[in-house]
Amino acid sequence: MLLIHTSTQRRLWASIGLSLCFVGLGLHSAGLAVRWLESYHLGIGHAPLSNFYESLVFFAWAIMLIYLILTRRQVRNTVGVFVMPFSFLLMAYASFSPAIDSQIKPLIPALKSNWLITHVITCFLGYAGFFMASCFGTFYLYKERNGSDASQIGIRLYQSIAVGFILFTIGIITGSVWAHMAWGRYWGWDPKETWALITWLIYAACLHVRLKHQVVNRRMAVISIIGLASVLFTYFGVNYLPGLHSYF
Amino acid sequence: MLNSNRDTGRKTTILYRLWEILSSLKTAIVLLFCLVAASILSTLIPQLAGGLSDGTDNIPLIRRILSDLKLTDVYHSFWYIGLAFLLCVNLTACMIRSARRAFRHHGIPSMPLSPMKETTFTTSEDLHEVLPRLKETVNKRFMVRVREDHDSWLMYGEKGFLRRLAPFIIHGSILVIIAGVALGVYGFNATVEIPEGETIETVVLKNGEPKTLGFQVRCDQFRVEHYENGMPKDFCSLLSFFEDNQVALQVPLRVNHPVSFHDIRFYQSGYSPMSSAWITISMGNEILEAEAVKPGEIIPLNKAGFIARLKRVDQNLMKLGPGIQITLETPERLQQLWVFKDIEHIQAHIPDLFAKVPAFNPGLVKPFTFSLNKVETSYITGLTASRDPGVPVVAAGAIFFLVGIILIFTIPCQRIWIRIDSHGLSRKISIVQQRNDLPHKPDKQIMNVLYDTSKEKP
């Protein structure tokens, strides 16, 4: 719908598309809640955040939430053309990949902690913020190349990085606290921990680029897109490296 | 003129240039990306703490090159530590530079000058009439300071001072975190395995060296619960800590719930089952009993030239019930035997069992006949013991960092400069407003006062 709106500029399509987004987010939220409740009915009882399937579903939800919160009317319709397919692909991968087990499984003792909820939620909301930043970064470069005013997109880019950075920092801190409670060390250079730090450093550098130039510029947009590669490796790539955080 | 020459001279000195580089934002960005690159390498190249050991001539050349470049132990390498040190120096230098800039001129910073940012008015009104009205209006929203210089007045207003402190809080907290990490060198992290019912006094450090705790720890009991699929559901060790041979503390230890004793924290990290077997060995009229034999231990046979070693104990070996695997060395050969507790029951179900699988025959090697009386499973609890004096420092740094970034992203810092210059009978009023150091449209109420004053629009 949003793609049709982008082509035709008819507000009806945007309204329908956006309504579907909100309805979808509502149903998605309900789905997460139902899965949480169902785990209690099975005698297991944990938040739907503990395995690869649940993390994919939650990531898709987080992206939609951050997208709807951070964007305003004109930008929302256009950026939505990039955001929806990615969220859809995450859900499709989770639902249809034969390698992913969607069963509600009991938690191993190491995961039985209240820190699981805080750590995972903040990390994935941070990922979602960075993903939105990459979308805005791409859009910024497109507008700049066409000679259009990209200042509003620049503001959204900065805001999404700020939101992602705060949440991701809380995610790293809560992860360190949990690691200290569970394993006796707050940092062990686990591949997941190291790549989380790499992602954090990239966005810290991005914020300093903005500070140096006083405005959002092309460099910041490019770094936000590179940062997405780091985010994706932090989430997916480290599973192929040995470590405590591996889903595989 | 003389001062200008002195300033110009100072700016060309090596020290000044070095200071400029060390305190520059560009340096910070470069260092951050260098650390990113180094960290990426550390995840892609297998890391060995301490690098390759001596006498490794058989190691492939590429691995030796990586080791010589310290890429196989990045976090302890001189260049990684050097990068981190440079970042600390850069952070400190940036903070000093920012502080000097922020708190110069007795708290009134210079008015940023740019035709694009500055809005100007002219008025013929008396200064003493204009100023109080302006000050009253600006005071409603900003904290105001006024400085008078000959024929000009500079009024400076600021709101959201906390936001200006935020960069210092953030960068200072990073230095605090790094200091806390450095303090961790004076601590230790070790592991220990305690069989149920046994006591230990030493733990094993990461480098393999033993460390004496100074007190004893006994695992009184270990309990594990399983889910239906066999996965561990929960496990817990009941530990007793001894001082002067007296139990000073008895406490259960569970995963995610560490226990402290004498400023050493113990963590439940894992466990392993430990099975032992009660075996009877018949040699004609002679009967030998071996009790609680564990895997790897010798089963006494009292016959020269014959050595039996228990290799494996299982409550359900090959799904045939309790069983053990024995390696029997005879003068002629090495023989593997599998001895089951319920061998008669198994034989009843599988005819010609011994013909099909001779190794299942407990009397295969003469003159010995083995029989398994019982198998008992106990557990070895795996603990981590650590002491890190830097943890409170790191925690404090992390909290301040969080406070700092929340301040910097949520509280806007607004500043306003209003300068009134007298030129004969007329006054020129310049106004510049900033929000988070970026140009911002001047406040409407203040502009209205200035419009009224000038009776003309800019």
Chai-1 contact restraints between the chains, C-beta under 6 A:
chainA,res_idxA,chainB,res_idxB,connection_type,confidence,min_distance_angstrom,max_distance_angstrom,comment,restraint_id
A,P106,B,Y227,contact,1.0,0.0,6.0,A-B,restraint_1
A,P109,B,D234,contact,1.0,0.0,6.0,A-B,restraint_2
A,P109,B,V255,contact,1.0,0.0,6.0,A-B,restraint_3
A,A110,B,V255,contact,1.0,0.0,6.0,A-B,restraint_4
A,S113,B,N256,contact,1.0,0.0,6.0,A-B,restraint_5
A,A162,B,F409,contact,1.0,0.0,6.0,A-B,restraint_6
A,I166,B,I405,contact,1.0,0.0,6.0,A-B,restraint_7
A,I173,B,A398,contact,1.0,0.0,6.0,A-B,restraint_8
A,M181,B,N256,contact,1.0,0.0,6.0,A-B,restraint_9
A,A182,B,N256,contact,1.0,0.0,6.0,A-B,restraint_10
A,G184,B,Y267,contact,1.0,0.0,6.0,A-B,restraint_11
A,G184,B,T384,contact,1.0,0.0,6.0,A-B,restraint_12
A,G184,B,S386,contact,1.0,0.0,6.0,A-B,restraint_13
A,R185,B,N189,contact,1.0,0.0,6.0,A-B,restraint_14
A,W189,B,Y75,contact,1.0,0.0,6.0,A-B,restraint_15
A,P191,B,T43,contact,1.0,0.0,6.0,A-B,restraint_16
A,T194,B,S39,contact,1.0,0.0,6.0,A-B,restraint_17
A,T194,B,T43,contact,1.0,0.0,6.0,A-B,restraint_18
A,I198,B,V36,contact,1.0,0.0,6.0,A-B,restraint_19
A,I198,B,S39,contact,1.0,0.0,6.0,A-B,restraint_20
A,L201,B,L32,contact,1.0,0.0,6.0,A-B,restraint_21
A,L201,B,L35,contact,1.0,0.0,6.0,A-B,restraint_22
A,L201,B,V36,contact,1.0,0.0,6.0,A-B,restraint_23
A,I202,B,V36,contact,1.0,0.0,6.0,A-B,restraint_24
A,A204,B,L32,contact,1.0,0.0,6.0,A-B,restraint_25
A,A205,B,I29,contact,1.0,0.0,6.0,A-B,restraint_26
A,A205,B,L32,contact,1.0,0.0,6.0,A-B,restraint_27
A,A205,B,F33,contact,1.0,0.0,6.0,A-B,restraint_28
A,H208,B,L25,contact,1.0,0.0,6.0,A-B,restraint_29
A,H208,B,A28,contact,1.0,0.0,6.0,A-B,restraint_30
A,H208,B,I29,contact,1.0,0.0,6.0,A-B,restraint_31
A,K212,B,L25,contact,1.0,0.0,6.0,A-B,restraint_32
